[in-house]
Amino acid sequence: MRRERHRRAKLSESYSKLYSILTSRSKADKNSIVQSAAVYLKELKTTKEDLYKQNKNLKHKMEDENMKIDEVKIKVQVMNPVSTIDSMIEALQCMKEMGVIAMSIQSKFSEDESTTMMTINTKV
């Protein structure tokens, strides 16, 4: 009996959480909550597909317009770095994750400061 009570309590809690997300869309009974959730999920799926198509179209449009490549200089300055090498590695990893390619890197290191000037290619 305890297990069944616990199961029902968890189920009721789950319905309550779902209802709190759908309050403007649903009545408080379980059937209405599930039906509203299904409708809402379909709407979200349609929105996701529309956004995916828009993103794809924008990418094609950018490629078709033969985007111009420019060079941009970025200055990274870290005051009182714990490790100058670690700071540089973190900056390069961040650039790699963003898909940015560094064309040149100039660095100055001291106890008080780490300064790096990077030239990168960007598409405008």
N, C-alpha and C positions, 0 to 999 in steps of 0.2 A: 504494500500500500504506500509506503514511503517513496519508493521509486516512482510509482505512478503519479503521486502528488508532485514530486520533484520534476518529472517530465512535463506535466501539465503547467507547472509554474514557469518552466523555461519556455514552453510554447507560448504561453500568455505574454511573457516578457518580450519574446520575439515579435509577436503581433503588435505589441505596444510600440516597439522601436520602429517597425515598419509604418505603423499608423502616424507616428510623429513626423516621418518624412513626407507622408501623403496627406496631411491634415486638410488641406484645401480641396483635395480631390476625392475624398472618401468618407463614407459613413464609418461609424466605429465598429460595426459587426465584422466578423472574420471574413465572410464571403466578399463583402464590399472591399475590404482591405486587399485581398488577394487579386480581385478583378482590377482594382485601380493600379496596383503594382504592375500587373501584366501590361496594362495600357501604357503606363509611364515608361516601362522598359522598352516597349516597342517604339515609343516616341524618341527615347534616348538613342536607340539603335539607328533609327532613321536620321537623326541629327548627326550621329557619328559618321554614317555613310556619306551624308551631304558634305560635311567638313572634310572628309577624306578626298572626295571628288574635287572640292574647291582647292585643296592643297595641291593635288596632282595637276590641276589646270594651271595654277600659279607657277609650279615648277616648270611645266612645258612652256609657258609664256616667257619665263625668265631665260630658258635655254634658247628659245626662238629669237629673242631680241639680242642675242650675242652680247651678253653682259660684259661691260668694260672692266678690266682688272686694274686696280690702283694699288699703289704702295702706301701704307700707313705706318707711322712710327708710334710706338707705344713705350712709355717710360714707366717702369716698375721700380718703386722705391720702398725699401723696408728699413725702418728705423730700429736700431738695437736688435738685429736679427739674432735668434738663438743659434741658427746655423745658416750661413750664407749659401752653402751648397744645397741644403734642403729647401730653402726659399726658391732658389733657381729651378730645382727639379719640380717643385709644386707648380710654379708658373708654367713650365714647359708641359707638364701633364695636363694642366687646365687647357692650354692652347690645343693640345692634341685631341682632347675630348670634344672641343668645339670644331675640330677640323681645320684649324688655322695653321698655315705653313709659314714658318719663320724664314725670311730670306737672309737676314744678318742679325747677329746678337753681339752687343758690346756690354761688358760688365765691369763694375768697379766695386771692390770689396774693402771694407775697413771694419774695425771693431764696432763703430757706432752706426754704420749705414751700409746697405747693399743697394746699389743702383744698377739697373739693367735697361738698356735702350734696345728695342727690337724693331726691325722693319719686317712687316708682314704684307702678304698680298690679300686684297679683299675684292669682292665683286660688288659693284655699285649698280 
